Amino acid sequence: MATIIGNDLGNIPWEEKPQACNDVMWRYSKNPIINWNPIPTAARVYNSAMAPYKDGFAGVFRGDQKNGRATLFAGFSKDGITIDLNPTPIAWVDEQGAPAPTSYSYDPRVVEIDGVFYITWCDDMQGPSIGLGRTTDFKTFIRMPNPLMPYNRNGVLFPRKINGKYFLLSRPSDTGHTPFGNIFISDSPDMIHWGNHAFVMGNGGQGWWQGTKIGAGPVPIETKDGWLLFYHGVSNTCNGFVYSIGAVVLDLNNPRKVLYRTRDYLLTPEKQYETVGFVPNVAFPCANIYDAKTGRIAIYYGAADTYTAIAFCQVDEILTYIKANSEVF
């Protein structure tokens, strides 16, 4: 029985672990895959989301325009590494096809549910909130009602219904660069009406790397041991926040329940493209793709609020590590 419950993806981007690497997560040797000024309309593209699409990949990308304002762009890729970005920002429409523009939009996640690709992002609803939309072709994007009230960030949908309901992770916040944050969960029968809000897990623990705040990262991966969720943890230093990557395993039938949680980070800013940039010392995961047959996982993360990078891991190795090195909670 395969550990990952899902589809095979023979063309997943992949690079074997370097022989000298003792970690369970390792970086792509040719990072970053998106550098400064990738398109005329955006200075930096990072904190973005990719998903398998047809015989390749497609995604929604955060692009900070040259006036400094964040917005979303669509893009396609044959190999998941070289990305063709549409230089025109996504033009959201409502259910009737009328324009439904956003004031700003950033940090998207993308998930396919029953043939439809749903996008969540940080939206402006008189302050940071979670936007929700959908597409079937990454060309026409329909904006749906905001699922939650402000202030909120890091909205992440599960890839299927659980006990007949959709589930959404979020991180309630404030209007600025929030100095706190825990992960909560909500459910919905129809993607419109959301409720049953519940606490999942909080910042802190034995170490300092997630002591300030945490937030859900990519879409959870269904495994035989539970939902594997990569997340970011933030520490506060004398020179500002540091964003690192950890992981947690949630119960398959009750994702409000934490089974295992990494005690130590899996990846923290070390390379120059992670430590030097518009916002230094940031590794912020927003997407993962996987191959159920081999257990390979590729994680897309934003580096230093400037670049897009990839890290790799193998599901059995990472689950074994999390269980053996689980935080006490």
C-alpha positions as CSV (number, residue, x, y, z in Angstrom):
1,M,0.0,0.0,0.0
2,A,1.3,3.4,-1.0
3,T,1.8,5.9,1.9
4,I,0.3,8.8,-0.1
5,I,-3.4,8.4,-0.9
6,G,-3.6,10.2,-4.3
7,N,-2.5,10.2,-7.9
8,D,0.7,9.2,-9.5
9,L,2.7,12.0,-11.0
10,G,5.5,10.6,-13.1
11,N,6.7,14.0,-14.2
12,I,7.1,15.5,-10.7
13,P,10.1,17.8,-10.5
14,W,12.7,15.9,-8.5
15,E,16.4,15.8,-7.5
16,E,17.9,13.1,-5.3
17,K,19.2,14.0,-1.9
18,P,22.8,15.0,-1.9
19,Q,25.1,12.4,-0.3
20,A,26.4,14.8,2.2
21,C,22.9,15.9,3.3
22,N,21.6,14.5,6.7
23,D,18.3,16.4,6.6
24,V,14.9,15.0,5.6
25,M,14.2,18.0,3.4
26,W,16.7,19.3,0.9
27,R,16.9,22.2,-1.6
28,Y,16.9,22.1,-5.4
29,S,20.5,22.8,-6.5
30,K,19.4,25.3,-9.1
31,N,17.3,27.5,-6.8
32,P,15.8,30.0,-7.2
33,I,13.5,29.0,-10.1
34,I,12.1,32.6,-10.3
35,N,14.5,35.5,-9.9
36,W,14.1,39.3,-9.7
37,N,12.0,41.0,-12.4
38,P,10.7,37.9,-14.1
39,I,8.1,39.8,-16.1
40,P,7.8,43.5,-16.9
41,T,4.8,43.9,-14.6
42,A,6.3,42.4,-11.4
43,A,9.6,43.0,-9.6
44,R,9.3,39.9,-7.4
45,V,7.3,36.6,-7.7
46,Y,7.2,34.4,-4.6
47,N,4.9,32.8,-2.1
48,S,3.1,31.1,-5.0
49,A,1.1,27.9,-5.7
50,M,1.5,25.2,-8.4
51,A,-0.7,22.2,-9.2
52,P,-0.7,19.4,-11.7
53,Y,-2.7,20.5,-14.8
54,K,-3.3,18.4,-17.9
55,D,0.2,17.0,-18.9
56,G,2.1,19.7,-17.1
57,F,1.5,22.2,-14.3
58,A,-0.3,25.5,-13.7
59,G,-0.4,27.9,-10.9
60,V,-1.3,31.2,-9.3
61,F,1.6,33.4,-8.4
62,R,2.1,36.4,-6.1
63,G,3.7,39.2,-8.0
64,D,4.7,42.4,-6.3
65,Q,4.2,45.1,-9.0
66,K,6.7,47.9,-9.4
67,N,4.4,50.3,-7.5
68,G,4.9,47.8,-4.5
69,R,1.4,46.5,-4.6
70,A,0.8,42.7,-4.5
71,T,-1.4,41.0,-7.0
72,L,-1.9,37.6,-8.5
73,F,-0.8,36.2,-11.9
74,A,-1.4,32.9,-13.6
75,G,1.3,30.8,-15.1
76,F,2.0,27.4,-16.8
77,S,4.9,25.0,-16.8
78,K,5.8,21.8,-18.6
79,D,8.2,20.6,-16.1
80,G,7.2,22.4,-12.8
81,I,10.5,24.3,-12.9
82,T,10.6,26.6,-15.9
83,I,7.4,28.8,-15.5
84,D,5.7,30.9,-18.2
85,L,4.0,33.7,-16.3
86,N,1.2,35.7,-17.9
87,P,2.4,39.3,-17.5
88,T,-1.2,40.5,-17.1
89,P,-2.7,40.2,-13.6
90,I,-5.6,37.9,-13.0
91,A,-8.9,39.7,-13.9
92,W,-11.4,38.3,-11.4
93,V,-15.1,38.2,-12.4
94,D,-18.2,37.4,-10.4
95,E,-20.6,34.5,-11.0
96,Q,-22.3,36.6,-13.8
97,G,-19.0,37.5,-15.5
98,A,-18.9,41.1,-14.3
99,P,-15.5,42.5,-13.1
100,A,-14.8,41.7,-9.4
101,P,-11.4,43.3,-8.8
102,T,-9.3,43.0,-5.7
103,S,-7.5,45.9,-4.0
104,Y,-4.5,43.7,-3.3
105,S,-4.0,39.9,-3.2
106,Y,-1.1,37.8,-2.1
107,D,0.2,34.4,-0.9
108,P,-2.2,32.1,-2.9
109,R,-2.8,28.4,-2.5
110,V,-4.4,26.2,-5.2
111,V,-6.2,22.9,-4.8
112,E,-8.1,20.7,-7.2
113,I,-11.4,19.3,-5.9
114,D,-13.6,17.3,-8.3
115,G,-12.0,18.8,-11.4
116,V,-12.2,22.4,-10.2
117,F,-9.2,24.4,-9.1
118,Y,-9.9,26.5,-6.0
119,I,-7.7,29.4,-5.0
120,T,-7.4,31.0,-1.6
121,W,-5.3,34.1,-1.0
122,C,-5.0,37.1,1.4
123,D,-7.6,39.5,0.2
124,D,-8.6,43.1,1.2
125,M,-12.0,43.1,3.0
126,Q,-11.5,46.4,4.8
127,G,-8.4,44.7,6.1
128,P,-6.6,41.4,5.5
129,S,-9.0,38.5,5.0
130,I,-9.2,35.3,3.0
131,G,-10.2,35.4,-0.6
132,L,-11.8,32.4,-2.4
133,G,-12.2,31.8,-6.1
134,R,-12.1,29.1,-8.7
135,T,-11.0,28.3,-12.2
136,T,-11.0,25.3,-14.6
137,D,-8.5,26.6,-17.1
138,F,-6.3,29.2,-15.3
139,K,-7.6,31.7,-17.8
140,T,-11.0,32.7,-16.4
141,F,-11.1,33.2,-12.6
142,I,-14.4,33.4,-10.7
143,R,-14.4,35.2,-7.4
144,M,-16.5,33.6,-4.7
145,P,-17.7,35.1,-1.4
146,N,-15.1,35.6,1.3
147,P,-15.3,32.5,3.6
148,L,-14.3,34.3,6.8
149,M,-14.4,37.7,8.4
150,P,-11.2,39.8,8.7
151,Y,-8.7,39.8,10.0
152,N,-7.3,36.6,8.7
153,R,-4.5,35.1,6.6
154,N,-3.1,31.7,5.4
155,G,-6.3,30.2,4.2
156,V,-5.7,26.6,3.1
157,L,-8.4,24.2,1.8
158,F,-8.2,20.4,2.2
159,P,-8.2,18.5,-1.2
160,R,-11.5,16.7,-0.6
161,K,-14.6,16.6,1.6
162,I,-14.2,15.0,5.0
163,N,-17.4,13.4,6.4
164,G,-19.4,15.4,3.8
165,K,-17.9,18.8,4.5
166,Y,-15.2,21.0,3.1
167,F,-12.5,22.1,5.5
168,L,-10.4,25.3,5.6
169,L,-7.4,26.2,7.8
170,S,-6.7,29.8,8.7
171,R,-4.7,32.0,10.9
172,P,-6.6,34.9,12.6
173,S,-4.5,38.0,12.7
174,D,-4.6,41.8,12.8
175,T,-4.1,44.6,10.3
176,G,-0.4,44.6,10.0
177,H,2.6,42.3,10.4
178,T,1.0,40.3,13.1
179,P,3.2,39.5,16.1
180,F,1.0,36.5,17.0
181,G,-0.9,33.7,15.3
182,N,-2.3,30.2,15.8
183,I,-3.9,27.8,13.3
184,F,-7.7,27.4,13.3
185,I,-10.1,25.3,11.2
186,S,-13.6,25.8,9.8
187,D,-16.0,23.6,7.8
188,S,-18.7,24.2,5.2
189,P,-21.3,22.1,3.4
190,D,-21.1,24.2,0.2
191,M,-18.0,26.4,0.1
192,I,-20.3,29.4,0.9
193,H,-21.4,29.0,4.6
194,W,-18.5,28.4,7.0
195,G,-18.7,27.6,10.7
196,N,-17.7,25.2,13.5
197,H,-14.5,27.2,13.9
198,A,-12.0,25.4,16.1
199,F,-8.5,25.7,17.4
200,V,-6.0,23.3,15.8
201,M,-2.6,24.2,17.2
202,G,-0.7,27.2,18.5
203,N,2.7,28.8,18.4
204,G,5.5,28.0,20.9
205,G,6.7,24.6,22.1
206,Q,10.1,23.5,23.3
207,G,12.0,25.5,20.6
208,W,12.0,29.1,19.6
209,W,11.7,28.7,15.8
210,Q,7.9,28.8,16.0
211,G,7.6,30.8,19.1
212,T,6.0,34.0,17.7
213,K,3.4,32.6,15.3
214,I,2.6,29.8,12.9
215,G,0.5,29.4,9.7
216,A,-0.7,26.7,7.4
217,G,1.4,26.3,4.3
218,P,0.6,24.1,1.3
219,V,-2.6,22.0,0.8
220,P,-2.5,19.0,3.2
221,I,-1.4,15.7,1.7
222,E,-3.5,12.7,2.4
223,T,-1.5,9.7,3.7
224,K,-2.3,6.4,5.4
225,D,-1.0,8.0,8.7
226,G,-3.0,11.2,8.5
227,W,-3.0,14.6,6.8
228,L,0.6,15.7,6.3
229,L,0.6,19.5,6.5
230,F,3.7,21.6,6.0
231,Y,3.5,25.0,7.8
232,H,5.6,28.0,8.6
233,G,6.8,28.9,12.0
234,V,8.2,32.3,13.0
235,S,10.7,33.4,15.6
236,N,11.4,37.0,16.5
237,T,15.0,38.1,16.7
238,C,16.8,41.5,17.3
239,N,16.8,41.9,13.5
240,G,13.2,40.9,12.9
241,F,11.2,37.8,12.0
242,V,12.6,34.5,10.8
243,Y,10.3,32.2,8.8
244,S,11.1,28.4,8.8
245,I,9.3,25.3,7.6
246,G,7.9,22.5,9.8
247,A,5.3,19.8,9.5
248,V,2.3,18.3,11.4
249,V,0.2,15.2,10.9
250,L,-3.6,15.7,11.5
251,D,-6.2,12.9,12.0
252,L,-7.7,11.8,8.7
253,N,-11.3,11.8,9.9
254,N,-11.0,14.7,12.4
255,P,-8.4,17.2,11.1
256,R,-8.9,19.3,14.2
257,K,-6.8,16.7,16.0
258,V,-3.0,16.9,15.9
259,L,-1.3,13.5,15.9
260,Y,2.4,14.5,15.5
261,R,4.2,17.8,15.1
262,T,7.8,18.5,14.3
263,R,9.8,19.6,17.3
264,D,12.6,21.1,15.2
265,Y,12.3,23.0,11.9
266,L,12.7,21.0,8.6
267,L,14.2,23.9,6.7
268,T,15.3,27.4,7.8
269,P,16.8,30.3,5.9
270,E,20.5,29.5,5.2
271,K,21.2,30.1,1.5
272,Q,21.8,33.6,0.3
273,Y,18.5,33.7,-1.7
274,E,16.7,33.0,1.6
275,T,18.7,35.3,3.9
276,V,19.2,38.3,1.5
277,G,16.3,40.0,-0.3
278,F,13.4,42.3,0.0
279,V,12.6,40.7,3.4
280,P,15.5,38.7,4.7
281,N,15.4,35.4,6.4
282,V,12.2,33.9,5.0
283,A,11.3,30.4,3.8
284,F,7.5,30.5,3.3
285,P,5.9,27.3,1.9
286,C,2.8,27.7,-0.3
287,A,2.5,24.6,-2.5
288,N,3.4,20.9,-2.6
289,I,3.0,18.4,-5.4
290,Y,3.5,14.7,-5.0
291,D,3.8,11.3,-6.7
292,A,1.9,8.7,-4.8
293,K,3.8,5.8,-6.5
294,T,7.3,6.9,-5.3
295,G,6.3,9.1,-2.3
296,R,8.2,12.0,-3.7
297,I,7.1,15.5,-2.6
298,A,8.2,18.8,-4.1
299,I,7.5,21.9,-2.0
300,Y,7.4,25.4,-3.5
301,Y,8.4,28.2,-1.1
302,G,9.0,31.9,-1.2
303,A,12.5,32.9,-0.3
304,A,13.3,36.3,1.3
305,D,10.0,37.7,-0.2
306,T,11.9,37.9,-3.5
307,Y,12.4,34.5,-5.1
308,T,10.6,31.2,-5.7
309,A,12.4,28.1,-4.7
310,I,11.8,24.3,-4.4
311,A,12.7,21.8,-1.7
312,F,12.2,18.0,-1.8
313,C,11.4,15.2,0.6
314,Q,10.2,11.6,0.6
315,V,7.0,10.9,2.4
316,D,8.0,7.8,4.3
317,E,11.3,9.4,5.5
318,I,9.6,12.6,6.6
319,L,6.7,10.8,8.4
320,T,9.2,8.6,10.3
321,Y,11.2,11.6,11.3
322,I,8.1,13.5,12.5
323,K,7.0,10.6,14.6
324,A,10.4,10.1,16.1
325,N,10.9,13.9,16.8
326,S,7.4,15.0,17.7
327,E,6.8,18.1,19.8
328,V,5.2,17.5,23.2
329,F,1.7,19.2,23.1
